[in-house]
């Protein structure tokens, strides 16, 4: 398709406005985390790291960071295990209800977080009678983390086909050896990409977390939300937000680089 | 040779269905030690399924496979003394060429120095010495084909299965590989079971050909037997070209290259006159299209003759070259 110059410039400026709308506020947050002024006078007259050291010394922040990382890592580990198993089942075997199971696995990514949150919270406290804790946060996160791992693994398995496995068995390797020497190495980069994405999703999740977190458990996003309107915490909130940007963007950037060919699963 | 040679693969009453389709329908087949047997047929005729059942990738619904006298029908692929060259080569993309070739020896726990020596030797056998460090993605189609061959042969299987291995190569390379494969087979003395839909390829390379149609073997024999004496209409049409002519009230079949076209000369005990309709020069030979007096259209393939379109010609052939099917 060819565009007239006029149309080209119009589209480019529209795109520019759109990107600016997303990224200028984000950069303001990041720059303000270095802004020496307590009132955030703009443009910043002086840059300093004092809010960063203050944030690093803040026990609430440090605890929240710890919870976020352990929730993210554990949910990702669960997602890797279950998502890979599911992808194998769906790509390699024919069974009754396969289409429905595939849909049910992917569904949590598009379900409103608030619904998932209420449902899980209800199930944990009312039906199962277990109190909310870090564990319930992890289970809640795993429900949507599985989706990205599953999608990445499934796309790779479909592209790989079955002939590599057949060749391996033909050459004398049993099922387990074939998985270890052939399937897993060819699946690894897709799993790594899916895992990074899953961690990124978990790290900035707020809605499901709100409903499933036990008393006193604050992940980083929840800590921000709780401290956003406390004037004397505002500088530290900026620092935490900037950290959150890095922790969420980096995995997603890396996983995109790693899996240019597989589907990402959406919901960033 | 065949009466004395021992049977390596023995297939009895083999059947396999996919849904409502009978892919393989009660097939019996004996394959002799050291022979080059081709399973020839159109796509969907069951030839690939038979190969995959021998390899162990598919289980038969019915029937048995004996390999070297032992029933292997229910054994998994890794417990069968056969190796396969896949249509898409199926080289392991994360391993280099040498590791690909060593793979079979590695999983069978052959000691490291021996497997390296054997892999190098196999590379040399397929004329790829020095390519051991490359990744499969860095090779051409023809080179990948050779690596796949080396990877299978290095295990010294009693039978090598080849699933349309030349299908992805261009014509020149394919013809070259046909000759090389045949030479390699003589050299290593392993039984080759080769699947193809290309009748010329089958005729060029095989000791025997089994012609498949709709899950059954229509005919099995040497390339000459198949070509000169096809036992069914399907075989005569699938392998080579056939003229079907109504001659003195009888329908006869004859290959185009056995019919001579001339202005006056007869060569053979059967003759028919007609008008030359077209002459297509195809290099080593010419295809003559003749409208015969009895209303039939006859094709002859012979070296170029001094004839022009519209000439009255005499078609002649030996009756012993006719076949009935």
Interface residues (C-beta under 8 A of the other chain):
Chain A: X163 X164 X166 X167 X168 X169 X170 X171 X172 X173 X174 X177 X181 X182 X185 X186
Chain B: X55 X56 X57 X76 X77 X78 X82 X83 X84 X86 X88 X90 X91 X92 X93 X94 X103 X104 X107 X108 X151 X152 X155
